[in-house]
């Protein structure tokens, strides 16, 4: 009999004010109940009950001990509830990922995961800034770009190309640039999460970085794409986000003959030994889902 079991027996004796009734409810010999109380009294060097032939009552120290013991037993029940939830595949998954990936790729397909795990809650931290897995206490992160967190596990998804785009409206007004030296007569939409002001915007290619003027600075990808669609300037977004707009004729790809910048897409995880099966299955499902859609 471990200490937790002895504490449970102690609490029941205190509530019933009877060794016999506690033993009856627990289905134990009375001698086991007596031994459990004696073992606690010996370990903590305190008299827990006044005992007579007709009555059992808590001592003053026993009352204080009961308050602590009942709190510990309640906490244990909560921990056991957590274990039960994990076994029954019930829990939550917190994931950080770029807002556009969350809204355009993950959320529209989550129902397929819920068919397998209807009791699992998915908490999405959709942010254009890099989600910090440890500081924000996230279970996993999908990141587009280089990873410098040496203490995280990395599951590579793919390399994605960064396309340079402009709307037909913009090109009708300013013409289509075909060489980098023409860009000084064009405008970009500037994008920076921290609203960092700079004189010129920058377009990035595999072997080139080109500075050019801008008229609008935005801090999130949704505003960035809308600005490109509105004809305010050139934008650069990942291929997976650009394809639909190009196919629908809302944006036109520029400099397609020049090697474009490529960035890795990874799932980042902490090195946790004990992962619930629903979480491991979610990561496997997410990996296959992203490889298929990106």
N, C-alpha and C positions, 0 to 999 in steps of 0.2 A: 504494500500500500504506500503510494507516494504522498508527498506533503500536500499536494493539491486535494487529493482524496480525503486526507485527514481534516483539511480545512473545511471541505464540504460537509463532512460528518459533524464537525464542531458547530457549524452554522445551523444545521438541522436540529441538533440537540438544544441549542440556544433558543431556537424558534418554538420547538415543541415543549421545552422545559422538561424533557424526559428522555432518558437513555433508551428505555424500552420502546417508546413510540418511534424514535429515530431508527432503531434497529429494525422494527417492523416495517416501516416505510421503505427502507433500503434493502430489505430482504437479507439482512446480515445477522449473524449471531450477536447477542448483546455483548459478549466478551470482546468482539472485534471493535465495537463502538467504544467500549471502555478503554481498550488498548490505544485506540486512535487519540482519544482525549489525553490520556496519560502521557503518550509520546510527545504531544504538543506542549504539555505542561513541563515536561522534563527538558525539552529542547529550548524553550524560551524562559524557563525558570520562573514560572508564574502560576498561581492558582487560578484556574478559569471558572470553576463552578463551586458553589456551596452545595454539598450533597447531604441529604437526609434520607431516611427510608421512604418518605412520602413526597419529597419535593427536591427539585433541582433548580438552582437559580444562579445567574451570572454574578461573579464578584465584580468589584469596581474595575479591576484590571481586565477582567473577562469582558466587560461591556466595551471597553476601549479596543480590546483585541477583536471583538466581533465586528466593530465598525470597519476596521482595516481588512479583516478577512472577507467580509461580504463584498467589499469593493474589489478585492483581488479575484474572487470567484466570478463576479460580473464581468470583469475584464477578460477572464479566461473564456467565458461564454462568447464574447465578441470575437476572440481569436479563433475559437472553434467554428463560429459562423463563417469567418473568412475561409477557413479550410474547406468547409462544406460548399461554399460558393465556387471555389476553384474546382472542386471535384464535380460539381454539377454544371461546370462551364458557364458560370455566371460571374460577371465582373465588369471592369472597364479598361479601355485602352486609350491612352492619350498620345496623340501624334501631332507633330509640328511639320508643316509643309508650306511651300509658297501658295499664296491665295488662289492663283489661277489653276494650279494643279488640284487644289482642293475642290474648287467649284466646277471645273471643266472635266476633270478626269476621275477623281475619287468619288465624290458625292453621288453623281448620277449612277454609279455601279455598286454602291454599298448594299443595296437590297439583296444582291447575290450572296454576300457574306452573312447577312442577317438570316437568310434561309437556313444556314447551317448553325448559327449561334444567335438565336432570337433574344437571349437574355444578356448579351454583351452590349455595353454602351461604348460608343466611340466618341471621344472628345477631340475635336480638331482645333488646333491652334494655327489658323491660316494667316500667315504673316509674310510680307515681302522681305522683312529683315530676317537674318539667320536665326532660327530658333535654337536656343541653347538647351541641349538635351538634359544636362545635369542641373543647371541653375533653375530651369523651369519645371523640373521633375517630370519630364516627358518620358514615355516608354520607347518612342522611336521618332526619328526625324527623316523626312525625305528632303535631300538638299541638291540643288543644281549649282555646281561649282566645285572648286577644289576644297578638299577636306584637310584641315590642319590639326584636328583633335586626335592626338596620338593615343588617348586612352579609350577611344570608342572602337567598336567593331564596325566594319564597313562591308556592306553587301552591294557590289556594283550592279547597276541596272543597265545602263548603256551610255554612249556618248551622244549628245544631241548637238546639232548644228544651230548656230545663231544666224538667222537670216536678216538681211537688210531690206526694209520695206518702205513703200510710200503709197499713198492713195492715188487713184486716177485723177482726182480733183487737184491734188498737189502737182502731179506731173503735167497736167494740162496747163497749169499756171507757170511753172518754173522749168519745165522740160525734164527729160530723164538724164541724170548724170551717168557718164560711161567711164570717166577717169577720176582718180582721186583729186587731181588739181582743179577739177570743176566744183568741188564741194564747198569752196569758199564763197561761192555765189548762191549756195543753197542753205537751208535751215534744217537743224535736227530738233527733235524734242528731247530735252535733257531730263534725265531720270536719276534721282538719288534719294535713298531712303531717309537720310538724315537732313534733307533740305540744304545740303552743303552748296553754297553759292560759288560758282566759278565763271570765269569770263567766256570760256568756250566749252562746247560739248565734245564728246569723243565717240567715234565709231571704232569698233575693234574687229579686226580680221585675223586670220591665222598668222600672217607675217607682217601686219601693218596696224598702226593706230593712227587715226586721222582726226585732227581737231577741226571743228567747224562751228559756225555761229548757231545760236538757238534763240528762240523767243519765249519759250515756255519751259518751266521747270516743274516736274511733278514728283510725288513721293510714293506712288504705288502703281503697280502694273496695269490695273484697270484704267486709271486715268491716262497712263502712257499709251495704251492701245487705242483708247477713244480719241486721243489727240492725233494719233497717226491716221485713224479713220476719218477724222474731220479735216485732214489736209493741212495741219499746222506744221508738219515737218517729217523728216525721215526717222524711223524707229528701228530698233534691232530687238527681236524676240526669238525664243527657241522655236525650232522647226515644228514641234508638236503643237504649239499654240498658233503658229502662222498658217499652217496648211489650209485650214478651213476658210480663212479670210482670202487666201490666194485663189483657192478653188472657186469661191463665190464671186471673185472679181472685185472684192472690196479693197484689197491691197495688191500691189504688184511687187514681185521680188526684184531687187537691184543687185548688180555686181555678181551675178550667179556664176560668172566665169572666173572669179577670184576666190581662192580657197578661204572659206569662212572660218570664224572662230568655232571651236568645238569645246563643250564643257561636259564633265561627267555628271550623271545623275546617280546618286547613291542613297541607300537606306542606312541610317546610322543607328546603332544600338549600344547600350551599355553591356558590359560583360557580366550578365546575371546568370548564375547557375540554375536557379529555379524559375522557369517561365511557365505560366499556365499553358495548357495545350491550346486553348482558344487564342492566346496571344501568338504562339508559334505558328499556328495555322493562319492567323491574320497576316503575319509577315510573309509567309510563303505565298498566300493568295495575293497580297499586294505586289510582291515582286513579279509574279507571273502576269498580273494585270497591267502593271506599268510597262513591262517589256513588250506586251502586245499592243498597247495604245500609244506609246511614245515613239 
